[in-house]
Amino acid sequence: MTTRRSFIKTSAVLTAGLLAAPRLFAYNKKQIGLQLYTIRDAMAKDPATALAKVAKLGYTTVEGATYTGTELFYGMNAKGFASLLAQQGLAMPSAHYRLGQEQVNGASQMGTILNDWKKAVDDAAAVGAKYMVCAYLSQTERGDLEQYKKIAGLLDIAGQTCKNAGIQLCYHNHDFEFIQDNGQYPYEILLTSTDHDNVKMEMDLYWMTKAGQDPIAFFNKYPGRFPLLHMKDMDNTPEKKFTEVGNGVIDFKKILAQSKKAGVKYFFVEQDICPGDPFDSIGKSISYIKKNLV
C-alpha cells in the first residue's frame, strides 16, 4: 500500500520533473504540422500518396502552399481536398497565399489578397482552415517604409474579410523584413501599423535567426501576436543552410518555452531544400520533435 509519505515523495519528484522539463505547448501535443512546400514535388505528382506518407510519419496537420484561385488546393476544390485530408486523418488549419500585387506573364495572380480574395477566404473556410497566411513579398512588392505601411493597410482590410469568415490572417516573415530603413525594420512597421486582431504573425524561426533577430524579444514586445510558427533549423556552416529540426543551431526548447506568451496555437515543420528525399528529412524532424519538444 502506498503510504502518505511515499505518495508525497513521488508527487514531489513528478512535480520537479515537470518544472525542469515543462511541456512546451499549451494545446494538444499531438498536433504536429508540416508545411507542404517541403514536399511540393510529391504533392504535384500524387497528392494522395504524398499525404499518406505524411500521416504515416506521424504528422497530424498540414499547411497548404499552392492555392491560386484556379488550381485551388493541389488541383482539387475545397470539398475534394478536405475529403482527401480526412481519409488520412489529417487537418489543414492553415494555408499560404500571396499578396498579388506583382503580375505574372502580364496577368494578375488570382486567389491572392489583392485579387479575388473573398473566394480564397470562402474556399479556406470550406476546407476547415483557421488561418490564412501572406507567405511572401516578391522583390517588386517590397520597398521603403511607406510601401510597407501601404501593405499593412492592405493586410488590415484582408484580415477583416478573414475575420468575417471566422479565420485569422497572418504574415510570414523572411529575412528581408529586417533590412533597416531610417533605423526601422519593415517587420516592426507591419506589426505596429496593423490592427493586432486583424493581422497576426507566423514566425519563421530559421529566417528570424538568419536575420540576427531574437524570437523571444518579439514575443515579449508583442505578446499574443504569434499563433503560428515555422519549425525550420539552420545548420552550422557559413552558408547557413536549411536542415532538419534538431540538426542545427536553433535553440527550439528555449524559444518554445515562451510559446504561451507568444500565443502559439500551431507549428509546422518546413525545410525549403533537403539534401535528399524530403520524406527522410521530415521523418528526422518529427522524430526529434516527438522526443524532445512535445
Residue pairs with C-beta under 8 A, 6 or more apart in sequence:
2 10
22 257
23 29
23 294
24 253
24 256
24 257
24 259
24 293
24 294
25 256
25 259
25 264
25 267
25 294
26 259
26 260
27 264
27 265
27 266
29 294
30 60
31 60
31 61
31 266
32 58
32 59
32 60
32 61
32 267
32 269
32 286
32 289
32 290
32 294
33 59
33 60
33 61
33 62
33 63
33 93
33 94
33 266
33 267
33 268
33 269
34 54
34 59
34 61
34 62
34 63
34 268
34 269
34 270
34 282
35 62
35 63
35 65
35 96
35 230
35 268
35 269
35 270
36 43
36 62
36 63
36 64
36 65
36 66
37 65
37 96
37 270
37 272
38 269
38 270
38 271
38 272
38 274
38 278
38 281
38 282
39 50
39 53
39 54
39 278
39 279
39 282
40 65
40 66
41 278
42 49
42 50
42 53
42 278
42 279
43 50
43 51
43 66
43 74
44 74
47 74
47 75
47 76
47 81
47 84
48 84
48 87
51 62
51 84
51 85
51 88
51 90
52 88
53 279
54 62
54 88
54 90
54 282
55 88
55 89
55 90
57 279
57 282
57 283
57 286
58 286
58 290
59 90
59 269
59 282
59 286
60 89
60 90
60 91
61 90
61 91
61 92
61 93
61 266
61 268
62 85
62 90
62 91
62 92
62 268
63 92
63 93
63 94
63 95
63 96
63 133
63 268
64 73
64 74
64 92
64 94
64 95
64 96
64 127
64 129
65 95
65 96
65 135
66 73
66 74
67 73
67 95
67 96
67 97
67 111
67 120
67 123
67 124
68 109
68 110
68 111
69 109
69 110
69 111
69 112
69 115
69 116
69 119
69 120
70 110
70 111
72 78
72 81
72 111
72 123
73 80
73 81
73 95
73 123
73 127
74 81
76 84
77 123
78 123
78 124
78 126
78 127
79 126
79 127
81 92
81 127
82 92
82 126
82 127
82 128
85 91
85 92
85 127
91 128
92 127
92 128
92 129
93 128
93 129
93 130
93 131
93 266
94 129
94 130
94 131
94 132
94 133
94 170
94 202
94 228
94 266
94 268
95 124
95 127
95 129
95 131
95 132
95 133
96 133
96 135
96 136
96 172
97 111
97 112
97 113
97 120
97 132
97 133
97 134
97 135
98 109
98 112
98 113
98 134
98 135
98 136
99 112
99 113
99 114
99 134
99 137
99 138
99 141
99 151
99 154
100 108
100 109
100 110
100 111
100 112
100 113
100 114
100 115
101 114
101 138
101 140
101 141
102 109
102 138
102 140
102 141
103 109
108 114
108 115
109 115
110 116
111 119
111 120
111 123
112 120
113 134
113 154
113 155
113 158
114 154
117 158
117 161
118 161
120 132
121 132
121 161
121 162
121 165
121 167
122 165
124 132
124 165
124 167
125 165
125 166
125 167
129 167
130 166
130 167
130 168
130 265
131 167
131 168
131 169
131 170
131 202
131 227
131 228
131 266
132 162
132 167
132 168
132 169
132 170
133 169
133 170
133 171
133 172
133 202
133 228
134 155
134 158
134 169
134 170
134 171
134 172
135 172
136 172
136 174
137 151
137 176
141 151
142 148
142 176
142 186
144 181
145 181
145 182
145 184
145 186
145 189
148 186
148 189
148 190
148 193
149 189
149 193
151 190
152 189
152 190
152 193
152 194
152 199
153 193
155 169
155 171
155 190
155 194
155 198
155 199
156 194
156 195
156 198
156 199
158 169
159 168
159 169
159 194
159 195
159 197
159 198
159 199
160 198
162 168
162 169
162 198
163 169
163 197
163 198
168 200
168 227
169 198
169 199
169 200
170 199
170 200
170 201
170 202
170 227
170 228
171 190
171 199
171 200
171 201
171 202
172 201
172 202
172 204
172 228
172 230
173 187
173 201
173 202
173 203
173 204
173 207
173 208
174 204
174 207
175 207
175 208
175 210
175 211
176 186
177 185
177 186
177 187
177 190
177 211
178 185
178 186
178 187
178 211
178 212
178 213
179 185
179 186
190 199
191 201
191 222
191 225
196 222
196 224
196 225
200 225
200 226
200 227
200 228
200 263
201 222
201 225
201 226
201 227
201 228
202 226
202 227
202 228
202 229
202 230
203 215
203 218
203 226
203 228
203 229
203 230
203 262
204 229
204 230
204 232
204 270
205 215
205 229
205 230
205 231
205 232
205 233
205 250
205 252
205 255
206 230
206 232
206 233
206 234
206 242
206 250
206 270
207 232
208 214
208 215
208 218
209 215
209 234
209 249
209 250
210 234
210 240
215 255
215 258
215 262
216 254
216 255
216 258
218 225
218 226
219 226
219 258
219 261
219 262
220 258
220 261
223 261
223 262
223 263
224 261
224 262
224 263
225 262
225 263
226 262
226 263
226 264
227 263
227 264
227 265
227 266
228 264
228 265
228 266
228 267
228 268
229 256
229 259
229 262
229 264
229 266
229 267
229 268
230 267
230 268
230 269
230 270
231 245
231 252
231 267
231 268
231 269
231 270
231 285
231 289
232 242
232 245
232 269
232 270
232 271
232 272
233 242
233 243
233 244
233 245
233 246
233 247
233 248
233 249
233 250
233 252
233 271
233 285
234 240
234 241
234 242
234 243
234 248
234 249
234 250
235 241
235 242
235 243
235 247
235 248
235 249
236 248
236 249
241 273
242 271
242 272
242 273
242 274
243 271
244 271
244 281
244 282
244 284
244 285
244 288
245 252
245 269
245 284
245 285
245 286
245 288
245 289
246 252
246 284
246 285
246 288
246 289
246 292
247 284
247 288
252 292
252 293
253 292
253 293
256 264
256 293
269 282
269 285
269 286
269 289
271 278
271 281
271 282
271 285
274 280
274 281
275 281
